[in-house]
Amino acid sequence: MTRLIRLIALILAVGLSTAPAFAQEAAPPAEGESSGAGPLPGYITTGCLAAAAMFVLCKSARR
């Protein structure tokens, strides 16, 4: 059980540390500049967390 909690804590720490948080809207980029990475890292993090949750649920249901 301790290993499971450590795994979940690790996944949450990695997932939440990569998500930027802004107190206010960023200024729109000037012409010719890219806007950054976009929403893809957030989608990947959400998918990893959902997969981890499904793994935990399915693993506990087999017992």
N, C-alpha and C positions, 0 to 999 in steps of 0.2 A: 504494500500500500504506500509505503514511503517513497519507493521508486516512482510510482505513478504521480504522486504529488510533486516530486522533483521535476519530472518530465513536463508536467503541465505548467509549473512555474517557469521552467526554462523557455518553453514555447511562448508563453505570455510575455516574458521579459524581452525576448528577441523580437516578437511581433510588435509590441508597443514601443520599443525603443526606435524602430525605424519609421514610425508614423509621426510626421511633423505636426505641431499644433501652433496655430497662429492666433493671437489675440484680436487681430483685425485683418481685414482683407488686404492682401498685397496689392501694390500698385500694378496696373497692367504693364506688360513688357513693352519696351519701345519697339518701333518698327524694325524688323529684321532679326530680332532676338527670339530665341526659343523660350517657351514657358516652363521648361523643366521636365521632370520625369513623367508628370501626369498621374493619373489614378492607378496605373498598373501595379506599383508596389503594394498599395492598399488592397487590391484585389487578390494578389498572391498571398499576402498575410492572412486575409480573411479565409481564403481557401485552405491554407495550412491549418488554421485554428479549427475550421469545420471538419477537416479530415481527422485531426487529432480527437475531436469530440466524438465523431462517429466510431473511431477505433476504440476509444474507451468504453463507449456504450455497447458495442458489439462484443468486445472482449469480456465485459462483465456479464453479458447475457448468456454466454456459452457455459458459464459455471453452474 
